[in-house]
Amino acid sequence: MKTSEFKNSKGVTVVVNKELNKLRGREFFPEKLKKVNEILAKSGLPKLDR
Amino acid sequence: MKHNKYLSEADDTFLIYQFISEGPKGLVRKSVIFSDTNVENVYNLAFGDYDPMTDTLDDLSNTNNGDSKKVLATVAATIYTFTEKYPEAWITATGSTKARTRLYQMGIANNLAEIVKDFVIFGYNCKGYWEQFIVGEQYEVYLLTRK
């Protein structure tokens, strides 16, 4: 198993586990996702100067 | 957030994270998943207790393992890790109930000074538009991205 830790990171130390790949692409909370998509369709994203 | 964090597992795209909450209620596997939305580069954060028997998440349960700050810190840390991998990404998040959304609001408000060092954070207000997060305001959905 590969351990990844990003330098100077406030992130979490992770161990890559390819068994978790099986969860990709699934919608676990479709109602919440639907609400978010409705908001994004109506209001888009705020303007941001990067 | 300066609280301890749990060590996590991740899939090889860093979209899915799992960690184990430990406490008086035993070992509870929790998942954080960044799901595609209909907008490119915008991901919705899903979080809940993971059931390995059914491969499902439960976002309504109250584990009461006495480690809520550590769990919240771990979830927050996955956002840092995810956005280090996907620096242009936007993340939306909302609670499964109004009480949960308020809980997240408190977590954001209590750590806002730390959060805004690295992120811009918005809330979707009752008037139907995004505004930069204001402490004390009620929001339906949160949205953040790296500065």
N, CA and C atoms of all chains as a GROMACS GRO file, in nm:
protein
  591
    1MET      N    1   0.085  -0.119   0.000
    1MET     CA    2   0.000   0.000   0.000
    1MET      C    3   0.088   0.123   0.000
    2LYS      N    4   0.042   0.222  -0.072
    2LYS     CA    5   0.124   0.342  -0.087
    2LYS      C    6   0.072   0.448   0.009
    3THR      N    7   0.162   0.510   0.082
    3THR     CA    8   0.125   0.618   0.172
    3THR      C    9   0.160   0.749   0.106
    4SER      N   10   0.062   0.839   0.104
    4SER     CA   11   0.088   0.969   0.043
    4SER      C   12   0.072   1.077   0.147
    5GLU      N   13   0.165   1.165   0.151
    5GLU     CA   14   0.151   1.279   0.241
    5GLU      C   15   0.206   1.400   0.168
    6PHE      N   16   0.126   1.498   0.147
    6PHE     CA   17   0.171   1.615   0.075
    6PHE      C   18   0.254   1.703   0.167
    7LYS      N   19   0.364   1.754   0.113
    7LYS     CA   20   0.456   1.834   0.193
    7LYS      C   21   0.387   1.961   0.239
    8ASN      N   22   0.416   2.004   0.362
    8ASN     CA   23   0.359   2.127   0.418
    8ASN      C   24   0.208   2.128   0.408
    9SER      N   25   0.150   2.013   0.429
    9SER     CA   26   0.007   2.001   0.406
    9SER      C   27  -0.070   2.006   0.536
   10LYS      N   28  -0.188   2.071   0.527
   10LYS     CA   29  -0.283   2.063   0.638
   10LYS      C   30  -0.376   1.946   0.614
   11GLY      N   31  -0.346   1.871   0.515
   11GLY     CA   32  -0.434   1.762   0.477
   11GLY      C   33  -0.414   1.640   0.564
   12VAL      N   34  -0.478   1.534   0.520
   12VAL     CA   35  -0.476   1.410   0.594
   12VAL      C   36  -0.376   1.315   0.530
   13THR      N   37  -0.305   1.242   0.614
   13THR     CA   38  -0.216   1.139   0.562
   13THR      C   39  -0.302   1.024   0.513
   14VAL      N   40  -0.282   0.986   0.388
   14VAL     CA   41  -0.366   0.881   0.334
   14VAL      C   42  -0.282   0.762   0.291
   15VAL      N   43  -0.344   0.647   0.301
   15VAL     CA   44  -0.292   0.524   0.244
   15VAL      C   45  -0.383   0.490   0.128
   16VAL      N   46  -0.325   0.480   0.008
   16VAL     CA   47  -0.407   0.451  -0.108
   16VAL      C   48  -0.454   0.306  -0.102
   17ASN      N   49  -0.582   0.287  -0.114
   17ASN     CA   50  -0.642   0.154  -0.112
   17ASN      C   51  -0.731   0.142  -0.235
   18LYS      N   52  -0.685   0.067  -0.332
   18LYS     CA   53  -0.758   0.059  -0.460
   18LYS      C   54  -0.894  -0.010  -0.445
   19GLU      N   55  -0.917  -0.076  -0.336
   19GLU     CA   56  -1.049  -0.135  -0.313
   19GLU      C   57  -1.157  -0.027  -0.306
   20LEU      N   58  -1.117   0.095  -0.268
   20LEU     CA   59  -1.214   0.204  -0.260
   20LEU      C   60  -1.256   0.253  -0.398
   21ASN      N   61  -1.183   0.215  -0.501
   21ASN     CA   62  -1.220   0.256  -0.637
   21ASN      C   63  -1.362   0.212  -0.672
   22LYS      N   64  -1.409   0.103  -0.610
   22LYS     CA   65  -1.541   0.050  -0.642
   22LYS      C   66  -1.653   0.150  -0.606
   23LEU      N   67  -1.623   0.246  -0.518
   23LEU     CA   68  -1.724   0.342  -0.476
   23LEU      C   69  -1.733   0.462  -0.571
   24ARG      N   70  -1.642   0.468  -0.667
   24ARG     CA   71  -1.642   0.584  -0.758
   24ARG      C   72  -1.763   0.582  -0.849
   25GLY      N   73  -1.811   0.700  -0.881
   25GLY     CA   74  -1.919   0.712  -0.978
   25GLY      C   75  -2.057   0.685  -0.922
   26ARG      N   76  -2.067   0.656  -0.794
   26ARG     CA   77  -2.199   0.628  -0.735
   26ARG      C   78  -2.256   0.754  -0.673
   27GLU      N   79  -2.386   0.766  -0.675
   27GLU     CA   80  -2.454   0.877  -0.609
   27GLU      C   81  -2.511   0.828  -0.477
   28PHE      N   82  -2.448   0.866  -0.368
   28PHE     CA   83  -2.490   0.815  -0.238
   28PHE      C   84  -2.609   0.893  -0.182
   29PHE      N   85  -2.614   1.022  -0.210
   29PHE     CA   86  -2.722   1.106  -0.159
   29PHE      C   87  -2.781   1.185  -0.276
   30PRO      N   88  -2.861   1.118  -0.360
   30PRO     CA   89  -2.909   1.183  -0.483
   30PRO      C   90  -2.992   1.308  -0.457
   31GLU      N   91  -3.067   1.313  -0.348
   31GLU     CA   92  -3.150   1.431  -0.320
   31GLU      C   93  -3.063   1.553  -0.291
   32LYS      N   94  -2.956   1.533  -0.216
   32LYS     CA   95  -2.867   1.645  -0.186
   32LYS      C   96  -2.795   1.692  -0.312
   33LEU      N   97  -2.754   1.596  -0.392
   33LEU     CA   98  -2.685   1.631  -0.517
   33LEU      C   99  -2.780   1.706  -0.609
   34LYS      N  100  -2.906   1.663  -0.610
   34LYS     CA  101  -3.006   1.729  -0.695
   34LYS      C  102  -3.023   1.875  -0.652
   35LYS      N  103  -3.028   1.899  -0.519
   35LYS     CA  104  -3.043   2.035  -0.470
   35LYS      C  105  -2.924   2.121  -0.511
   36VAL      N  106  -2.806   2.065  -0.496
   36VAL     CA  107  -2.684   2.139  -0.534
   36VAL      C  108  -2.686   2.171  -0.683
   37ASN      N  109  -2.723   2.073  -0.764
   37ASN     CA  110  -2.728   2.096  -0.909
   37ASN      C  111  -2.831   2.202  -0.946
   38GLU      N  112  -2.942   2.205  -0.875
   38GLU     CA  113  -3.045   2.308  -0.900
   38GLU      C  114  -2.992   2.446  -0.866
   39ILE      N  115  -2.920   2.456  -0.756
   39ILE     CA  116  -2.862   2.585  -0.716
   39ILE      C  117  -2.758   2.630  -0.818
   40LEU      N  118  -2.675   2.536  -0.859
   40LEU     CA  119  -2.570   2.570  -0.958
   40LEU      C  120  -2.633   2.613  -1.090
   41ALA      N  121  -2.742   2.547  -1.129
   41ALA     CA  122  -2.809   2.582  -1.255
   41ALA      C  123  -2.871   2.722  -1.245
   42LYS      N  124  -2.921   2.754  -1.128
   42LYS     CA  125  -2.990   2.883  -1.109
   42LYS      C  126  -2.889   2.997  -1.089
   43SER      N  127  -2.789   2.972  -1.009
   43SER     CA  128  -2.703   3.083  -0.966
   43SER      C  129  -2.559   3.074  -1.015
   44GLY      N  130  -2.521   2.961  -1.073
   44GLY     CA  131  -2.383   2.948  -1.118
   44GLY      C  132  -2.286   2.954  -1.002
   45LEU      N  133  -2.165   2.997  -1.031
   45LEU     CA  134  -2.061   3.011  -0.930
   45LEU      C  135  -2.032   3.159  -0.907
   46PRO      N  136  -1.992   3.196  -0.788
   46PRO     CA  137  -1.957   3.337  -0.766
   46PRO      C  138  -1.832   3.373  -0.846
   47LYS      N  139  -1.820   3.500  -0.879
   47LYS     CA  140  -1.702   3.546  -0.953
   47LYS      C  141  -1.583   3.548  -0.857
   48LEU      N  142  -1.470   3.509  -0.911
   48LEU     CA  143  -1.352   3.499  -0.828
   48LEU      C  144  -1.232   3.544  -0.907
   49ASP      N  145  -1.152   3.632  -0.853
   49ASP     CA  146  -1.027   3.671  -0.919
   49ASP      C  147  -0.916   3.583  -0.866
   50ARG      N  148  -0.864   3.497  -0.954
   50ARG     CA  149  -0.755   3.407  -0.913
   50ARG      C  150  -0.621   3.457  -0.966
   51MET      N  151  -0.773   2.359   1.109
   51MET     CA  152  -0.811   2.297   1.237
   51MET      C  153  -0.688   2.228   1.298
   52LYS      N  154  -0.664   2.252   1.426
   52LYS     CA  155  -0.545   2.198   1.486
   52LYS      C  156  -0.575   2.072   1.566
   53HIS      N  157  -0.698   2.020   1.559
   53HIS     CA  158  -0.729   1.898   1.633
   53HIS      C  159  -0.659   1.781   1.567
   54ASN      N  160  -0.642   1.670   1.647
   54ASN     CA  161  -0.591   1.546   1.590
   54ASN      C  162  -0.680   1.501   1.477
   55LYS      N  163  -0.621   1.424   1.386
   55LYS     CA  164  -0.696   1.372   1.273
   55LYS      C  165  -0.674   1.222   1.266
   56TYR      N  166  -0.770   1.156   1.206
   56TYR     CA  167  -0.755   1.014   1.182
   56TYR      C  168  -0.676   0.990   1.055
   57LEU      N  169  -0.597   0.885   1.055
   57LEU     CA  170  -0.533   0.839   0.932
   57LEU      C  171  -0.643   0.789   0.839
   58SER      N  172  -0.631   0.820   0.710
   58SER     CA  173  -0.736   0.783   0.616
   58SER      C  174  -0.682   0.695   0.504
   59GLU      N  175  -0.773   0.622   0.445
   59GLU     CA  176  -0.744   0.556   0.318
   59GLU      C  177  -0.809   0.639   0.209
   60ALA      N  178  -0.756   0.629   0.089
   60ALA     CA  179  -0.814   0.700  -0.024
   60ALA      C  180  -0.808   0.611  -0.148
   61ASP      N  181  -0.899   0.633  -0.240
   61ASP     CA  182  -0.889   0.564  -0.370
   61ASP      C  183  -0.776   0.630  -0.448
   62ASP      N  184  -0.745   0.575  -0.565
   62ASP     CA  185  -0.625   0.625  -0.632
   62ASP      C  186  -0.647   0.755  -0.709
   63THR      N  187  -0.772   0.806  -0.708
   63THR     CA  188  -0.795   0.939  -0.766
   63THR      C  189  -0.810   1.045  -0.657
   64PHE      N  190  -0.806   1.004  -0.531
   64PHE     CA  191  -0.822   1.096  -0.417
   64PHE      C  192  -0.958   1.165  -0.417
   65LEU      N  193  -1.060   1.094  -0.469
   65LEU     CA  194  -1.198   1.144  -0.461
   65LEU      C  195  -1.272   1.082  -0.343
   66ILE      N  196  -1.223   0.969  -0.297
   66ILE     CA  197  -1.291   0.894  -0.192
   66ILE      C  198  -1.196   0.870  -0.075
   67TYR      N  199  -1.244   0.898   0.046
   67TYR     CA  200  -1.164   0.884   0.166
   67TYR      C  201  -1.243   0.801   0.268
   68GLN      N  202  -1.170   0.720   0.343
   68GLN     CA  203  -1.233   0.646   0.452
   68GLN      C  204  -1.142   0.647   0.573
   69PHE      N  205  -1.202   0.660   0.689
   69PHE     CA  206  -1.126   0.651   0.812
   69PHE      C  207  -1.213   0.584   0.918
   70ILE      N  208  -1.152   0.545   1.028
   70ILE     CA  209  -1.225   0.472   1.131
   70ILE      C  210  -1.231   0.555   1.258
   71SER      N  211  -1.353   0.585   1.299
   71SER     CA  212  -1.376   0.655   1.425
   71SER      C  213  -1.364   0.554   1.539
   72GLU      N  214  -1.290   0.591   1.642
   72GLU     CA  215  -1.272   0.501   1.756
   72GLU      C  216  -1.322   0.568   1.883
   73GLY      N  217  -1.402   0.496   1.958
   73GLY     CA  218  -1.452   0.554   2.082
   73GLY      C  219  -1.534   0.454   2.159
   74PRO      N  220  -1.611   0.502   2.256
   74PRO     CA  221  -1.690   0.413   2.342
   74PRO      C  222  -1.789   0.326   2.264
   75LYS      N  223  -1.832   0.375   2.148
   75LYS     CA  224  -1.926   0.297   2.066
   75LYS      C  225  -1.854   0.199   1.972
   76GLY      N  226  -1.724   0.192   1.985
   76GLY     CA  227  -1.648   0.097   1.904
   76GLY      C  228  -1.586   0.160   1.781
   77LEU      N  229  -1.566   0.078   1.678
   77LEU     CA  230  -1.503   0.123   1.553
   77LEU      C  231  -1.611   0.148   1.450
   78VAL      N  232  -1.614   0.270   1.398
   78VAL     CA  233  -1.715   0.306   1.299
   78VAL      C  234  -1.643   0.361   1.176
   79ARG      N  235  -1.666   0.298   1.063
   79ARG     CA  236  -1.600   0.342   0.940
   79ARG      C  237  -1.678   0.459   0.882
   80LYS      N  238  -1.604   0.564   0.848
   80LYS     CA  239  -1.668   0.683   0.792
   80LYS      C  240  -1.607   0.714   0.656
   81SER      N  241  -1.688   0.770   0.568
   81SER     CA  242  -1.641   0.801   0.433
   81SER      C  243  -1.666   0.947   0.397
   82VAL      N  244  -1.573   1.004   0.324
   82VAL     CA  245  -1.589   1.135   0.263
   82VAL      C  246  -1.573   1.113   0.113
   83ILE      N  247  -1.673   1.154   0.038
   83ILE     CA  248  -1.669   1.131  -0.106
   83ILE      C  249  -1.694   1.262  -0.178
   84PHE      N  250  -1.608   1.294  -0.274
   84PHE     CA  251  -1.624   1.413  -0.357
   84PHE      C  252  -1.687   1.368  -0.488
   85SER      N  253  -1.815   1.402  -0.505
   85SER     CA  254  -1.890   1.354  -0.621
   85SER      C  255  -1.900   1.462  -0.728
   86ASP      N  256  -1.899   1.418  -0.853
   86ASP     CA  257  -1.921   1.512  -0.963
   86ASP      C  258  -2.059   1.577  -0.949
   87THR      N  259  -2.065   1.705  -0.988
   87THR     CA  260  -2.195   1.770  -1.005
   87THR      C  261  -2.214   1.791  -1.155
   88ASN      N  262  -2.317   1.864  -1.191
   88ASN     CA  263  -2.341   1.892  -1.333
   88ASN      C  264  -2.247   1.999  -1.388
   89VAL      N  265  -2.171   2.061  -1.300
   89VAL     CA  266  -2.079   2.167  -1.343
   89VAL      C  267  -1.935   2.115  -1.334
   90GLU      N  268  -1.864   2.134  -1.444
   90GLU     CA  269  -1.726   2.085  -1.445
   90GLU      C  270  -1.645   2.150  -1.334
   91ASN      N  271  -1.564   2.069  -1.268
   91ASN     CA  272  -1.476   2.117  -1.162
   91ASN      C  273  -1.546   2.150  -1.031
   92VAL      N  274  -1.675   2.123  -1.022
   92VAL     CA  275  -1.748   2.144  -0.898
   92VAL      C  276  -1.786   2.008  -0.842
   93TYR      N  277  -1.748   1.983  -0.718
   93TYR     CA  278  -1.771   1.854  -0.654
   93TYR      C  279  -1.854   1.872  -0.529
   94ASN      N  280  -1.944   1.780  -0.505
   94ASN     CA  281  -2.023   1.785  -0.383
   94ASN      C  282  -1.965   1.689  -0.280
   95LEU      N  283  -1.945   1.740  -0.160
   95LEU     CA  284  -1.888   1.658  -0.053
   95LEU      C  285  -1.999   1.579   0.014
   96ALA      N  286  -1.983   1.448   0.013
   96ALA     CA  287  -2.077   1.359   0.083
   96ALA      C  288  -2.003   1.296   0.199
   97PHE      N  289  -2.067   1.290   0.315
   97PHE     CA  290  -2.002   1.236   0.434
   97PHE      C  291  -2.101   1.153   0.514
   98GLY      N  292  -2.056   1.038   0.562
   98GLY     CA  293  -2.145   0.959   0.646
   98GLY      C  294  -2.077   0.832   0.695
   99ASP      N  295  -2.154   0.755   0.770
   99ASP     CA  296  -2.105   0.626   0.818
   99ASP      C  297  -2.114   0.525   0.704
  100TYR      N  298  -2.007   0.452   0.685
  100TYR     CA  299  -2.001   0.358   0.573
  100TYR      C  300  -2.036   0.217   0.621
  101ASP      N  301  -2.126   0.152   0.551
  101ASP     CA  302  -2.162   0.014   0.581
  101ASP      C  303  -2.096  -0.077   0.478
  102PRO      N  304  -1.993  -0.153   0.517
  102PRO     CA  305  -1.923  -0.237   0.419
  102PRO      C  306  -2.007  -0.353   0.368
  103MET      N  307  -2.114  -0.387   0.441
  103MET     CA  308  -2.198  -0.498   0.396
  103MET      C  309  -2.280  -0.459   0.274
  104THR      N  310  -2.320  -0.331   0.270
  104THR     CA  311  -2.407  -0.284   0.162
  104THR      C  312  -2.340  -0.179   0.073
  105ASP      N  313  -2.217  -0.138   0.110
  105ASP     CA  314  -2.147  -0.031   0.037
  105ASP      C  315  -2.232   0.096   0.029
  106THR      N  316  -2.298   0.128   0.139
  106THR     CA  317  -2.380   0.250   0.142
  106THR      C  318  -2.330   0.343   0.252
  107LEU      N  319  -2.371   0.470   0.240
  107LEU     CA  320  -2.340   0.569   0.343
  107LEU      C  321  -2.467   0.609   0.415
  108ASP      N  322  -2.453   0.635   0.542
  108ASP     CA  323  -2.566   0.683   0.624
  108ASP      C  324  -2.526   0.821   0.677
  109ASP      N  325  -2.598   0.924   0.632
  109ASP     CA  326  -2.563   1.059   0.677
  109ASP      C  327  -2.659   1.109   0.784
  110LEU      N  328  -2.739   1.020   0.839
  110LEU     CA  329  -2.834   1.061   0.942
  110LEU      C  330  -2.799   1.007   1.080
  111SER      N  331  -2.709   0.909   1.086
  111SER     CA  332  -2.682   0.845   1.215
  111SER      C  333  -2.600   0.937   1.305
  112ASN      N  334  -2.618   0.919   1.436
  112ASN     CA  335  -2.537   0.988   1.536
  112ASN      C  336  -2.452   0.883   1.607
  113THR      N  337  -2.325   0.878   1.573
  113THR     CA  338  -2.239   0.773   1.628
  113THR      C  339  -2.217   0.791   1.778
  114ASN      N  340  -2.204   0.919   1.820
  114ASN     CA  341  -2.178   0.948   1.962
  114ASN      C  342  -2.056   0.874   2.014
  115ASN      N  343  -1.947   0.880   1.937
  115ASN     CA  344  -1.824   0.814   1.978
  115ASN      C  345  -1.731   0.906   2.056
  116GLY      N  346  -1.778   1.026   2.088
  116GLY     CA  347  -1.698   1.118   2.169
  116GLY      C  348  -1.581   1.180   2.094
  117ASP      N  349  -1.584   1.172   1.963
  117ASP     CA  350  -1.469   1.221   1.885
  117ASP      C  351  -1.513   1.314   1.773
  118SER      N  352  -1.620   1.388   1.796
  118SER     CA  353  -1.677   1.468   1.687
  118SER      C  354  -1.577   1.572   1.634
  119LYS      N  355  -1.498   1.630   1.723
  119LYS     CA  356  -1.400   1.731   1.677
  119LYS      C  357  -1.291   1.664   1.593
  120LYS      N  358  -1.251   1.544   1.632
  120LYS     CA  359  -1.148   1.474   1.555
  120LYS      C  360  -1.205   1.432   1.419
  121VAL      N  361  -1.331   1.391   1.419
  121VAL     CA  362  -1.396   1.353   1.293
  121VAL      C  363  -1.406   1.475   1.201
  122LEU      N  364  -1.452   1.587   1.257
  122LEU     CA  365  -1.467   1.709   1.176
  122LEU      C  366  -1.331   1.755   1.125
  123ALA      N  367  -1.229   1.744   1.209
  123ALA     CA  368  -1.094   1.783   1.167
  123ALA      C  369  -1.045   1.693   1.054
  124THR      N  370  -1.080   1.566   1.061
  124THR     CA  371  -1.040   1.472   0.956
  124THR      C  372  -1.111   1.504   0.825
  125VAL      N  373  -1.241   1.533   0.834
  125VAL     CA  374  -1.316   1.571   0.714
  125VAL      C  375  -1.256   1.698   0.653
  126ALA      N  376  -1.227   1.795   0.738
  126ALA     CA  377  -1.166   1.919   0.690
  126ALA      C  378  -1.032   1.891   0.623
  127ALA      N  379  -0.955   1.800   0.681
  127ALA     CA  380  -0.824   1.767   0.625
  127ALA      C  381  -0.837   1.701   0.488
  128THR      N  382  -0.943   1.624   0.468
  128THR     CA  383  -0.961   1.562   0.335
  128THR      C  384  -0.985   1.671   0.231
  129ILE      N  385  -1.048   1.781   0.272
  129ILE     CA  386  -1.069   1.892   0.178
  129ILE      C  387  -0.935   1.952   0.137
  130TYR      N  388  -0.845   1.968   0.234
  130TYR     CA  389  -0.712   2.018   0.200
  130TYR      C  390  -0.640   1.922   0.106
  131THR      N  391  -0.645   1.793   0.137
  131THR     CA  392  -0.578   1.693   0.053
  131THR      C  393  -0.638   1.690  -0.087
  132PHE      N  394  -0.771   1.690  -0.093
  132PHE     CA  395  -0.841   1.686  -0.223
  132PHE      C  396  -0.804   1.807  -0.308
  133THR      N  397  -0.803   1.925  -0.248
  133THR     CA  398  -0.775   2.046  -0.326
  133THR      C  399  -0.626   2.064  -0.354
  134GLU      N  400  -0.542   1.993  -0.283
  134GLU     CA  401  -0.401   1.991  -0.323
  134GLU      C  402  -0.386   1.910  -0.451
  135LYS      N  403  -0.467   1.808  -0.462
  135LYS     CA  404  -0.466   1.725  -0.583
  135LYS      C  405  -0.541   1.793  -0.698
  136TYR      N  406  -0.649   1.863  -0.664
  136TYR     CA  407  -0.735   1.930  -0.763
  136TYR      C  408  -0.747   2.078  -0.725
  137PRO      N  409  -0.642   2.156  -0.749
  137PRO     CA  410  -0.637   2.294  -0.698
  137PRO      C  411  -0.741   2.388  -0.756
  138GLU      N  412  -0.798   2.355  -0.871
  138GLU     CA  413  -0.898   2.443  -0.934
  138GLU      C  414  -1.041   2.405  -0.893
  139ALA      N  415  -1.054   2.301  -0.813
  139ALA     CA  416  -1.188   2.249  -0.782
  139ALA      C  417  -1.265   2.342  -0.688
  140TRP      N  418  -1.397   2.340  -0.707
  140TRP     CA  419  -1.490   2.400  -0.612
  140TRP      C  420  -1.558   2.285  -0.538
  141ILE      N  421  -1.590   2.308  -0.411
  141ILE     CA  422  -1.656   2.205  -0.332
  141ILE      C  423  -1.782   2.260  -0.270
  142THR      N  424  -1.894   2.189  -0.288
  142THR     CA  425  -2.018   2.225  -0.220
  142THR      C  426  -2.040   2.126  -0.106
  143ALA      N  427  -2.109   2.173  -0.004
  143ALA     CA  428  -2.138   2.086   0.110
  143ALA      C  429  -2.264   2.134   0.178
  144THR      N  430  -2.345   2.039   0.222
  144THR     CA  431  -2.465   2.072   0.297
  144THR      C  432  -2.494   1.958   0.393
  145GLY      N  433  -2.564   1.986   0.501
  145GLY     CA  434  -2.596   1.881   0.597
  145GLY      C  435  -2.717   1.801   0.552
  146SER      N  436  -2.731   1.681   0.608
  146SER     CA  437  -2.845   1.596   0.575
  146SER      C  438  -2.973   1.649   0.639
  147THR      N  439  -2.957   1.728   0.742
  147THR     CA  440  -3.071   1.793   0.808
  147THR      C  441  -3.032   1.938   0.837
  148LYS      N  442  -3.130   2.020   0.871
  148LYS     CA  443  -3.099   2.160   0.903
  148LYS      C  444  -3.007   2.167   1.025
  149ALA      N  445  -3.026   2.076   1.118
  149ALA     CA  446  -2.941   2.075   1.238
  149ALA      C  447  -2.796   2.046   1.201
  150ARG      N  448  -2.778   1.953   1.109
  150ARG     CA  449  -2.642   1.919   1.063
  150ARG      C  450  -2.579   2.038   0.991
  151THR      N  451  -2.659   2.103   0.907
  151THR     CA  452  -2.607   2.220   0.834
  151THR      C  453  -2.564   2.327   0.932
  152ARG      N  454  -2.641   2.343   1.041
  152ARG     CA  455  -2.603   2.441   1.144
  152ARG      C  456  -2.475   2.397   1.214
  153LEU      N  457  -2.460   2.268   1.234
  153LEU     CA  458  -2.339   2.216   1.298
  153LEU      C  459  -2.217   2.246   1.212
  154TYR      N  460  -2.231   2.225   1.082
  154TYR     CA  461  -2.120   2.256   0.992
  154TYR      C  462  -2.092   2.407   0.995
  155GLN      N  463  -2.199   2.486   1.003
  155GLN     CA  464  -2.186   2.631   1.009
  155GLN      C  465  -2.102   2.670   1.130
  156MET      N  466  -2.130   2.609   1.243
  156MET     CA  467  -2.054   2.638   1.366
  156MET      C  468  -1.908   2.599   1.350
  157GLY      N  469  -1.886   2.482   1.286
  157GLY     CA  470  -1.749   2.437   1.263
  157GLY      C  471  -1.674   2.535   1.175
  158ILE      N  472  -1.741   2.585   1.072
  158ILE     CA  473  -1.677   2.682   0.983
  158ILE      C  474  -1.652   2.812   1.058
  159ALA      N  475  -1.752   2.860   1.130
  159ALA     CA  476  -1.738   2.988   1.202
  159ALA      C  477  -1.625   2.981   1.304
  160ASN      N  478  -1.616   2.869   1.374
  160ASN     CA  479  -1.513   2.855   1.478
  160ASN      C  480  -1.372   2.844   1.422
  161ASN      N  481  -1.361   2.809   1.297
  161ASN     CA  482  -1.230   2.790   1.235
  161ASN      C  483  -1.209   2.881   1.114
  162LEU      N  484  -1.290   2.987   1.107
  162LEU     CA  485  -1.291   3.070   0.987
  162LEU      C  486  -1.155   3.136   0.962
  163ALA      N  487  -1.091   3.183   1.066
  163ALA     CA  488  -0.962   3.252   1.049
  163ALA      C  489  -0.860   3.159   0.982
  164GLU      N  490  -0.863   3.033   1.021
  164GLU     CA  491  -0.771   2.934   0.963
  164GLU      C  492  -0.811   2.900   0.820
  165ILE      N  493  -0.942   2.884   0.799
  165ILE     CA  494  -0.992   2.843   0.667
  165ILE      C  495  -0.959   2.947   0.562
  166VAL      N  496  -0.980   3.076   0.594
  166VAL     CA  497  -0.965   3.179   0.492
  166VAL      C  498  -0.819   3.208   0.457
  167LYS      N  499  -0.726   3.145   0.528
  167LYS     CA  500  -0.585   3.157   0.487
  167LYS      C  501  -0.565   3.089   0.353
  168ASP      N  502  -0.643   2.983   0.328
  168ASP     CA  503  -0.621   2.902   0.208
  168ASP      C  504  -0.741   2.898   0.114
  169PHE      N  505  -0.859   2.927   0.166
  169PHE     CA  506  -0.981   2.911   0.086
  169PHE      C  507  -1.062   3.039   0.084
  170VAL      N  508  -1.143   3.052  -0.023
  170VAL     CA  509  -1.253   3.147  -0.024
  170VAL      C  510  -1.377   3.064   0.004
  171ILE      N  511  -1.460   3.111   0.094
  171ILE     CA  512  -1.577   3.032   0.131
  171ILE      C  513  -1.704   3.116   0.119
  172PHE      N  514  -1.803   3.054   0.057
  172PHE     CA  515  -1.930   3.122   0.032
  172PHE      C  516  -2.044   3.041   0.096
  173GLY      N  517  -2.155   3.109   0.117
  173GLY     CA  518  -2.277   3.042   0.160
  173GLY      C  519  -2.389   3.081   0.066
  174TYR      N  520  -2.481   2.987   0.043
  174TYR     CA  521  -2.599   3.017  -0.041
  174TYR      C  522  -2.710   3.060   0.053
  175ASN      N  523  -2.746   3.189   0.043
  175ASN     CA  524  -2.837   3.243   0.145
  175ASN      C  525  -2.984   3.226   0.107
  176CYS      N  526  -3.070   3.270   0.198
  176CYS     CA  527  -3.215   3.252   0.177
  176CYS      C  528  -3.268   3.341   0.066
  177LYS      N  529  -3.188   3.438   0.023
  177LYS     CA  530  -3.232   3.524  -0.088
  177LYS      C  531  -3.197   3.462  -0.223
  178GLY      N  532  -3.125   3.352  -0.222
  178GLY     CA  533  -3.099   3.280  -0.346
  178GLY      C  534  -2.975   3.324  -0.421
  179TYR      N  535  -2.872   3.366  -0.346
  179TYR     CA  536  -2.746   3.393  -0.413
  179TYR      C  537  -2.630   3.361  -0.319
  180TRP      N  538  -2.512   3.344  -0.383
  180TRP     CA  539  -2.390   3.316  -0.307
  180TRP      C  540  -2.337   3.446  -0.247
  181GLU      N  541  -2.295   3.439  -0.122
  181GLU     CA  542  -2.223   3.551  -0.064
  181GLU      C  543  -2.106   3.495   0.017
  182GLN      N  544  -2.003   3.575   0.033
  182GLN     CA  545  -1.891   3.530   0.115
  182GLN      C  546  -1.942   3.506   0.257
  183PHE      N  547  -1.894   3.397   0.313
  183PHE     CA  548  -1.945   3.349   0.442
  183PHE      C  549  -1.939   3.458   0.548
  184ILE      N  550  -2.054   3.479   0.611
  184ILE     CA  551  -2.062   3.575   0.721
  184ILE      C  552  -2.102   3.498   0.847
  185VAL      N  553  -2.025   3.516   0.953
  185VAL     CA  554  -2.056   3.448   1.079
  185VAL      C  555  -2.192   3.496   1.128
  186GLY      N  556  -2.274   3.401   1.165
  186GLY     CA  557  -2.406   3.436   1.218
  186GLY      C  558  -2.517   3.427   1.116
  187GLU      N  559  -2.482   3.425   0.987
  187GLU     CA  560  -2.582   3.412   0.882
  187GLU      C  561  -2.617   3.265   0.862
  188GLN      N  562  -2.738   3.239   0.817
  188GLN     CA  563  -2.782   3.102   0.790
  188GLN      C  564  -2.768   3.073   0.642
  189TYR      N  565  -2.708   2.960   0.611
  189TYR     CA  566  -2.690   2.921   0.471
  189TYR      C  567  -2.744   2.782   0.446
  190GLU      N  568  -2.785   2.761   0.323
  190GLU     CA  569  -2.841   2.633   0.283
  190GLU      C  570  -2.728   2.539   0.237
  191VAL      N  571  -2.633   2.594   0.166
  191VAL     CA  572  -2.523   2.518   0.108
  191VAL      C  573  -2.395   2.601   0.123
  192TYR      N  574  -2.284   2.535   0.144
  192TYR     CA  575  -2.155   2.603   0.152
  192TYR      C  576  -2.077   2.570   0.025
  193LEU      N  577  -1.990   2.664  -0.012
  193LEU     CA  578  -1.911   2.648  -0.134
  193LEU      C  579  -1.773   2.704  -0.107
  194LEU      N  580  -1.671   2.626  -0.140
  194LEU     CA  581  -1.539   2.681  -0.119
  194LEU      C  582  -1.443   2.638  -0.228
  195THR      N  583  -1.339   2.716  -0.243
  195THR     CA  584  -1.236   2.686  -0.340
  195THR      C  585  -1.104   2.745  -0.290
  196ARG      N  586  -0.995   2.693  -0.339
  196ARG     CA  587  -0.863   2.742  -0.298
  196ARG      C  588  -0.839   2.884  -0.347
  197LYS      N  589  -0.770   2.964  -0.270
  197LYS     CA  590  -0.732   3.098  -0.315
  197LYS      C  591  -0.625   3.088  -0.423
   0.00000   0.00000   0.00000
